[in-house]
């Protein structure tokens, strides 16, 4: 693991596989680690402040549980996941570890790739991807204990922009894993459990650990501290569509640059202009500080998709230049010159 980066563990698996139970046990036995939990699974959180006490009363609180309820996390990376991560990184008391429970419908590869975003990659690394599998369901020839409930989850998610069959999602969850947990192993007889483990192991094309668990009970040291840096190893974790030579669901790469500008004449007009600029050039994120004519305070600008938020946060200090500086983030290959010229024109 790269020094000084906050480790993050991604926990994936179908609804009902036992992800929340695994996390509850992890938090209750965190041995003093300050863990922030990001939950994207549907239904009740299943985790409360009492469970977080395993982290230590002075280090974990209910503020360290963040729910992303706007749909499948891999489909809302720019709108939900990246802003949540940047907000966590701006906290005065930073976490020792970040745990992310994905929706069972999430493709893990796009989420892991999101850790390559410019505003995240310098501060966080993917310690490991843990895929939780319902061993009983697999032994019975299913992917999940209640596949009808998974179908209902798919139908309820208005943000879902991929329609991968369950077998492809299952394949992708296995392909991206650093650790595979065969949960509910107590519900499968010894011989059948060996067959399930052999079946799952046969789908992995690299060295991945498989462990058996009952009721999601595994030591924290098994789940945390893998040091996999998974975001730098995506070539070995290709999705079903990538292996088939098809266009994949995720972004290939991200890029960022800074636009230096002068003084804006009006904050609201600037926000409208930036919204149009973002739409025209498919910019994913835009943020920074702006000097506004006649205003002694600096204007903070935060844009996610087409939404541009702005507010004054403090007076300009005497030792800093009163000027505007915007960070633009998008997919590699966007037209820097055109965006820079159009952005600066908004300050004319």
Secondary structure per residue as TSV (DSSP state, phi and psi in degrees):
chain	resnum	aa	ss	phi	psi
A	1	X	-	360.0	138.4
A	2	X	-	-69.2	136.4
A	3	X	T	-63.8	145.5
A	4	X	T	74.2	-4.4
A	5	X	-	-88.1	144.2
A	6	X	E	-76.8	127.0
A	7	X	E	-77.6	141.9
A	8	X	E	-127.9	136.7
A	9	X	E	-112.4	126.4
A	10	X	E	-98.2	123.6
A	11	X	E	-113.1	117.3
A	12	X	E	-123.8	168.5
A	13	X	-	144.7	156.4
A	14	X	-	-67.3	156.1
A	15	X	T	-53.2	126.5
A	16	X	T	94.1	-3.4
A	17	X	S	-72.1	-23.3
A	18	X	S	114.5	21.0
A	19	X	H	-62.1	-47.7
A	20	X	H	-64.4	-39.8
A	21	X	H	-62.2	-42.0
A	22	X	H	-59.7	-44.2
A	23	X	H	-68.5	-40.9
A	24	X	H	-57.5	-44.1
A	25	X	H	-66.7	-39.6
A	26	X	H	-61.7	-47.0
A	27	X	H	-67.6	-35.5
A	28	X	H	-70.6	-15.7
A	29	X	T	-128.1	39.9
A	30	X	-	-78.0	-10.0
A	31	X	T	55.8	44.2
A	32	X	T	87.6	-6.3
A	33	X	-	-68.0	139.3
A	34	X	-	-87.9	109.0
A	35	X	E	-111.1	129.8
A	36	X	E	-100.2	131.2
A	37	X	E	-110.3	123.8
A	38	X	E	-107.5	120.5
A	39	X	E	-112.5	126.7
A	40	X	-	-118.2	-2.4
A	41	X	-	-73.6	150.2
A	42	X	S	-76.6	163.1
A	43	X	S	88.1	-164.2
A	44	X	-	-65.0	150.0
A	45	X	-	-59.4	-40.6
A	46	X	-	75.6	0.3
A	47	X	-	-134.3	136.4
A	48	X	-	-133.9	-179.7
A	49	X	H	-60.3	-31.6
A	50	X	H	-62.3	-40.3
A	51	X	H	-65.7	-36.7
A	52	X	H	-66.1	-13.7
A	53	X	G	-63.9	-16.8
A	54	X	G	-64.4	-21.9
A	55	X	G	-76.7	-18.1
A	56	X	-	112.5	127.9
A	57	X	T	-56.7	-30.4
A	58	X	T	-88.4	-8.0
A	59	X	T	-115.1	-27.6
A	60	X	-	-118.8	145.1
A	61	X	-	-144.7	175.3
A	62	X	G	-66.1	-19.6
A	63	X	G	-67.5	-14.7
A	64	X	G	-89.9	11.1
A	65	X	E	-112.5	118.5
A	66	X	E	-119.6	125.7
A	67	X	E	-104.5	129.1
A	68	X	-	-106.0	102.8
A	69	X	-	-110.1	15.6
A	70	X	S	-92.5	13.2
A	71	X	S	120.1	-178.1
A	72	X	-	-50.2	125.6
A	73	X	G	-62.5	-32.1
A	74	X	G	-75.1	-14.4
A	75	X	G	-96.2	-8.1
A	76	X	S	-128.3	33.6
A	77	X	I	-56.6	-52.3
A	78	X	I	-69.4	-35.8
A	79	X	I	-80.9	-33.3
A	80	X	I	-120.6	-55.6
A	81	X	I	-67.6	-50.1
A	82	X	H	-63.1	-46.2
A	83	X	H	-60.4	-37.1
A	84	X	H	-63.9	-44.5
A	85	X	H	-64.5	-43.6
A	86	X	H	-65.7	-35.0
A	87	X	H	-64.0	-41.4
A	88	X	H	-63.0	-38.9
A	89	X	H	-72.8	-18.3
A	90	X	T	-87.6	-5.9
A	91	X	S	-65.8	147.7
A	92	X	S	-67.1	-41.7
A	93	X	S	-99.8	98.5
A	94	X	-	-80.3	150.5
A	95	X	-	-73.4	158.7
A	96	X	S	-80.0	-29.4
A	97	X	E	-155.5	145.9
A	98	X	E	-114.7	130.4
A	99	X	E	-116.9	129.4
A	100	X	E	-118.5	117.4
A	101	X	E	-96.4	112.0
A	102	X	-	-85.5	161.3
A	103	X	-	-63.9	146.6
A	104	X	T	-63.1	-14.7
A	105	X	T	-92.2	-4.9
A	106	X	-	-74.8	136.3
A	107	X	-	-79.9	121.1
A	108	X	H	-69.0	-30.6
A	109	X	H	-60.1	-46.7
A	110	X	H	-61.9	-35.9
A	111	X	H	-66.9	-45.7
A	112	X	H	-61.4	-39.6
A	113	X	H	-64.3	-27.6
A	114	X	H	-63.0	-20.8
A	115	X	T	-72.7	-4.3
A	116	X	T	-91.8	1.5
A	117	X	S	-60.2	142.1
A	118	X	H	-53.6	-37.3
A	119	X	H	-84.0	-1.2
A	120	X	H	-115.7	-39.2
A	121	X	H	-64.4	-24.4
A	122	X	T	-80.2	-12.3
A	123	X	T	-121.4	-19.0
A	124	X	E	-134.4	145.2
A	125	X	E	-132.3	150.8
A	126	X	E	-81.1	106.1
A	127	X	E	-64.7	-32.7
A	128	X	E	176.1	155.1
A	129	X	E	-107.9	121.7
A	130	X	E	-108.0	120.1
A	131	X	E	-105.2	120.3
A	132	X	E	-98.1	125.7
A	133	X	E	-119.7	136.8
A	134	X	E	-79.7	98.8
A	135	X	H	-61.2	-36.1
A	136	X	H	-63.4	-43.7
A	137	X	H	-63.5	-43.1
A	138	X	H	-64.4	-40.4
A	139	X	H	-61.7	-28.6
A	140	X	T	-91.3	6.2
A	141	X	T	82.7	21.2
A	142	X	-	-120.6	167.6
A	143	X	S	-94.5	-27.5
A	144	X	S	-141.8	156.0
A	145	X	T	-60.2	-38.9
A	146	X	T	-130.3	86.8
A	147	X	H	-68.0	-26.4
A	148	X	H	-65.5	-38.4
A	149	X	H	-66.5	-36.4
A	150	X	H	-64.0	-40.1
A	151	X	H	-63.2	-39.9
A	152	X	H	-63.8	-39.5
A	153	X	H	-60.8	-43.2
A	154	X	H	-61.4	-44.1
A	155	X	H	-66.9	-29.6
A	156	X	H	-82.0	-13.4
A	157	X	-	-92.4	98.6
A	158	X	T	-70.5	-20.3
A	159	X	T	-86.4	-9.0
A	160	X	-	-65.0	123.2
A	161	X	-	-118.7	20.1
A	162	X	-	-135.9	146.1
A	163	X	-	-121.0	42.6
A	164	X	-	-62.4	133.3
A	165	X	-	-59.8	157.9
A	166	X	H	-57.8	-37.4
A	167	X	H	-65.6	-32.4
A	168	X	H	-73.8	-40.2
A	169	X	H	-60.9	-43.0
A	170	X	H	-60.9	-44.5
A	171	X	H	-61.4	-42.4
A	172	X	H	-68.2	-38.3
A	173	X	H	-63.9	-36.7
A	174	X	H	-72.6	-42.5
A	175	X	H	-63.2	-28.1
A	176	X	T	-93.2	-5.7
A	177	X	-	-76.1	146.5
A	178	X	S	-101.6	-23.3
A	179	X	E	-144.2	129.5
A	180	X	E	-111.1	124.6
A	181	X	E	-105.0	114.8
A	182	X	E	-85.6	90.8
A	183	X	E	-83.6	164.0
A	184	X	T	60.8	29.5
A	185	X	G	-64.4	-19.6
A	186	X	G	-71.6	-13.2
A	187	X	G	-93.7	2.8
A	188	X	S	-122.8	134.3
A	189	X	-	-68.2	159.6
A	190	X	H	-52.2	-51.5
A	191	X	H	-63.7	-44.4
A	192	X	H	-65.8	-35.1
A	193	X	H	-67.3	-38.5
A	194	X	H	-61.9	-38.5
A	195	X	H	-67.1	-40.4
A	196	X	H	-62.2	-46.0
A	197	X	H	-62.4	-40.4
A	198	X	H	-66.0	-38.5
A	199	X	H	-63.5	-47.0
A	200	X	H	-67.8	-44.7
A	201	X	H	-59.3	-31.8
A	202	X	T	-70.3	-13.7
A	203	X	T	-93.3	-2.8
A	204	X	-	-101.1	127.7
A	205	X	-	-102.4	16.4
A	206	X	S	-150.2	179.0
A	207	X	-	-77.3	109.8
A	208	X	-	-134.1	135.2
A	209	X	E	-79.3	138.3
A	210	X	E	-116.1	129.0
A	211	X	E	-128.6	152.0
A	212	X	E	-100.0	145.3
A	213	X	-	-143.5	150.8
A	214	X	S	-118.2	126.5
A	215	X	T	57.0	32.8
A	216	X	T	64.7	21.7
A	217	X	-	-92.4	105.5
A	218	X	-	-139.7	145.8
A	219	X	-	-62.2	146.9
A	220	X	H	-58.1	-35.1
A	221	X	H	-70.1	-15.6
A	222	X	H	-79.6	-38.1
A	223	X	H	-85.3	-30.2
A	224	X	S	-112.9	151.7
A	225	X	-	88.9	23.5
A	226	X	-	-74.9	-29.6
A	227	X	-	63.0	35.7
A	228	X	-	-76.9	-24.9
A	229	X	-	47.7	53.0
A	230	X	G	-59.2	-29.3
A	231	X	G	-64.9	-20.9
A	232	X	G	-95.5	5.6
A	233	X	-	-126.1	27.6
A	234	X	G	-67.5	-23.7
A	235	X	G	-64.0	-23.8
A	236	X	G	-96.3	7.6
A	237	X	S	-129.9	43.1
A	238	X	-	-65.7	141.2
A	239	X	-	-76.8	171.8
A	240	X	H	-56.3	-44.2
A	241	X	H	-69.5	-36.2
A	242	X	H	-65.1	-43.3
A	243	X	H	-65.4	-28.0
A	244	X	T	-85.9	0.4
A	245	X	T	77.3	17.6
A	246	X	-	-96.0	164.6
A	247	X	-	-64.3	131.4
A	248	X	-	-89.1	166.2
A	249	X	S	-72.1	-26.0
A	250	X	S	-96.9	177.6
A	251	X	-	-84.7	144.4
A	252	X	S	-71.6	-44.8
A	253	X	-	-162.4	164.0
A	254	X	E	-126.3	154.1
A	255	X	E	-142.2	159.5
A	256	X	E	-147.7	154.9
A	257	X	E	-154.6	168.4
A	258	X	E	-111.2	135.4
A	259	X	E	-108.0	117.1
A	260	X	E	-93.7	132.4
A	261	X	E	-140.9	179.8
A	262	X	-	-93.9	-125.3
A	263	X	E	-112.1	130.1
A	264	X	E	-81.4	148.3
A	265	X	S	-84.8	-31.7
A	266	X	-	-150.2	129.6
A	267	X	H	-65.1	-43.4
A	268	X	H	-68.7	-40.4
A	269	X	H	-65.1	-37.2
A	270	X	H	-63.3	-44.6
A	271	X	H	-60.5	-41.6
A	272	X	H	-63.9	-42.1
A	273	X	H	-65.3	-39.6
A	274	X	H	-66.7	-37.4
A	275	X	H	-60.9	-41.4
A	276	X	H	-67.2	-39.2
A	277	X	H	-63.4	-43.5
A	278	X	H	-61.6	-44.0
A	279	X	H	-65.8	-40.4
A	280	X	H	-67.4	-38.2
A	281	X	H	-107.7	9.6
A	282	X	T	54.2	45.6
A	283	X	-	-76.1	136.4
A	284	X	S	-85.1	-45.5
A	285	X	E	-140.1	150.4
A	286	X	E	-148.4	130.8
A	287	X	E	-153.1	160.0
A	288	X	E	159.1	-165.8
A	289	X	E	-121.1	142.6
A	290	X	E	-130.7	138.7
A	291	X	E	-91.4	129.4
A	292	X	E	-115.7	133.9
A	293	X	T	-56.0	129.6
A	294	X	T	79.4	2.9
A	295	X	-	-111.6	126.4
A	296	X	S	-77.6	-11.6
A	297	X	E	-102.9	152.7
A	298	X	E	-84.9	148.0
A	299	X	E	-99.7	125.3
A	300	X	E	-89.3	130.0
A	301	X	E	-117.8	127.9
A	302	X	E	-133.1	116.8
A	303	X	E	-120.1	128.4
A	304	X	E	-126.0	113.1
A	305	X	T	62.4	-132.1
A	306	X	T	-87.5	-4.5
A	307	X	E	-89.7	123.8
A	308	X	E	-117.3	112.2
A	309	X	E	-101.4	144.7
A	310	X	E	-150.3	145.1
A	311	X	E	-160.7	156.2
A	312	X	E	-88.3	129.8
A	313	X	E	-107.8	-35.4
A	314	X	E	-164.9	167.5
A	315	X	E	-69.8	150.2
A	316	X	-	-67.2	136.3
A	317	X	-	-80.9	154.8
A	318	X	T	-65.9	-24.5
A	319	X	T	-94.8	10.7
A	320	X	S	-124.7	146.4
A	321	X	-	-69.0	137.7
A	322	X	-	-85.5	90.6
A	323	X	-	-151.3	171.2
A	324	X	E	-107.1	143.7
A	325	X	E	-146.2	118.6
A	326	X	E	-120.5	136.4
A	327	X	E	-100.2	127.1
A	328	X	E	-112.1	130.4
A	329	X	E	-126.1	132.8
A	330	X	E	-160.4	-173.2
A	331	X	E	-74.9	147.5
A	332	X	T	-56.2	141.3
A	333	X	T	102.4	-3.5
A	334	X	-	-72.3	160.3
A	335	X	-	-84.0	96.0
A	336	X	H	-62.2	-44.3
A	337	X	H	-63.0	-44.3
A	338	X	H	-65.4	-41.4
A	339	X	H	-67.5	-43.1
A	340	X	H	-61.0	-46.1
A	341	X	H	-62.8	-43.0
A	342	X	H	-68.1	-37.5
A	343	X	H	-66.9	-45.7
A	344	X	H	-64.1	-30.5
A	345	X	H	-64.7	-24.1
A	346	X	T	-71.5	-14.6
A	347	X	T	-99.3	-2.3
A	348	X	-	-70.9	360.0
